[in-house]
Structures are given as structure tokens and as C-alpha cells.
Amino acid sequence: MNEKNYNRAANYCSKSEHCISELKQKLYDWKIPSEEHDDIINRLLEERFIDEHRYASAYVRDKFHFNHWGKTKIALMLKAKKISSADIDEALSEIDDEEYINSLKNLIDSQRPKIKASSEYELNAKLFRFASSHGYESNLISSLLSSF
């Protein structure tokens, strides 16, 4: 393994959390020979520059707090990054249930005045689609909308 390539990858991983699939793409983009990829990744894992569980936890925190995504969308995006189901489930369990419901309420409340609808039914349908697109569970959205 070329030490220069390893140092470049370590530097990349030290700046922010990255998962293995992101790093593989970066190594490919940098045109590092594919026979070096596994050695570089294994060494970064050993030295804890990469930790998929830590990545999943950080990803969940960021997407929930800053993007106001629901658990469904977060889980889908993490699966697309080839994060294990166990790491995804554990990271999602770190979201406080009360905070999660309040986040959905705030999302719906912020959108409600912006939506033009001719009936309460149409308004709720549009709010439901909006909340669903943010990755919130349909049963939670329905129960929240029925309480208004």
C-alpha cells in the first residue's frame, strides 16, 4: 500500500465522519489503484478513522435535527450507503420519542399556513404527503393530523 494514498484517505476521514461506501467512492475518484482499496480501508478501520456505527449515529443526529427528516427517510438513506441494519436501528433508537413527535408537529405547524386548500380534508391530505416526504411514519402522521 502506498503510504501517500493512505495519508490522503486518513486526512479525508479525519475532517468529518465518512462511511466505507463514501470512502470507496473517494478512492475511486482519486484514481487510487483498486488493489490498494481494501488495505487502506482495513487500516482506517483498525485505527478508527472509520466507524460505521459512529457514522450512523452522527448521520441520524444531523438529518433529524437540521433537515427534520423522519426515521423512514433516514433509514433509507443509510441503507443506500450500505450501513448495516443493526447500526441503523441502534442509531435511530437514540432519537428521543417525545422530541421526534414534537419535530413532526413543528414541521406540520410550519407548513399549515403555506398550503392552499379548499377543504380541511384536502389540507390534511397535502400535509400528510408533505410529512411523508420528510420520512415520517404514516400512522404517526395520521394520528397527529386527526388530533388537530
Solvent accessible surface area in square Angstrom, and as a share of the most:
residue,aa,sasa,rsa
1,M,98,0.44
2,N,71,0.36
3,E,86,0.39
4,K,156,0.66
5,N,23,0.12
6,Y,9,0.03
7,N,80,0.41
8,R,119,0.43
9,A,0,0.00
10,A,11,0.08
11,N,79,0.41
12,Y,43,0.16
13,C,8,0.05
14,S,72,0.46
15,K,151,0.64
16,S,61,0.39
17,E,57,0.26
18,H,26,0.12
19,C,0,0.00
20,I,42,0.21
21,S,29,0.19
22,E,45,0.20
23,L,0,0.00
24,K,96,0.41
25,Q,96,0.43
26,K,62,0.26
27,L,0,0.00
28,Y,156,0.59
29,D,76,0.39
30,W,53,0.18
31,K,173,0.73
32,I,11,0.06
33,P,59,0.37
34,S,84,0.54
35,E,138,0.62
36,E,25,0.11
37,H,26,0.11
38,D,93,0.48
39,D,70,0.36
40,I,0,0.00
41,I,8,0.04
42,N,79,0.41
43,R,70,0.25
44,L,0,0.00
45,L,64,0.32
46,E,141,0.63
47,E,85,0.38
48,R,142,0.52
49,F,64,0.27
50,I,3,0.02
51,D,23,0.12
52,E,33,0.15
53,H,61,0.27
54,R,76,0.28
55,Y,11,0.04
56,A,0,0.00
57,S,11,0.07
58,A,18,0.14
59,Y,24,0.09
60,V,2,0.01
61,R,123,0.45
62,D,69,0.36
63,K,47,0.20
64,F,6,0.03
65,H,86,0.38
66,F,154,0.64
67,N,60,0.31
68,H,84,0.38
69,W,34,0.12
70,G,0,0.00
71,K,45,0.19
72,T,65,0.38
73,K,59,0.25
74,I,0,0.00
75,A,17,0.13
76,L,113,0.56
77,M,77,0.34
78,L,0,0.00
79,K,115,0.49
80,A,75,0.58
81,K,47,0.20
82,K,158,0.67
83,I,7,0.04
84,S,58,0.38
85,S,71,0.46
86,A,73,0.56
87,D,28,0.15
88,I,2,0.01
89,D,90,0.47
90,E,94,0.42
91,A,0,0.00
92,L,20,0.10
93,S,83,0.53
94,E,93,0.42
95,I,14,0.07
96,D,79,0.41
97,D,99,0.51
98,E,123,0.55
99,E,72,0.32
100,Y,10,0.04
101,I,66,0.34
102,N,63,0.32
103,S,16,0.11
104,L,0,0.00
105,K,79,0.33
106,N,98,0.50
107,L,19,0.10
108,I,0,0.00
109,D,68,0.35
110,S,60,0.38
111,Q,38,0.17
112,R,55,0.20
113,P,111,0.70
114,K,141,0.60
115,I,32,0.16
116,K,177,0.75
117,A,41,0.32
118,S,110,0.71
119,S,55,0.36
120,E,107,0.48
121,Y,182,0.69
122,E,57,0.25
123,L,23,0.12
124,N,37,0.19
125,A,33,0.26
126,K,62,0.26
127,L,0,0.00
128,F,61,0.26
129,R,144,0.52
130,F,50,0.21
131,A,0,0.00
132,S,44,0.28
133,S,71,0.46
134,H,40,0.18
135,G,5,0.05
136,Y,7,0.02
137,E,53,0.24
138,S,65,0.42
139,N,114,0.58
140,L,38,0.19
141,I,0,0.00
142,S,57,0.36
143,S,64,0.41
144,L,14,0.07
145,L,13,0.06
146,S,93,0.60
147,S,88,0.57
148,F,115,0.48
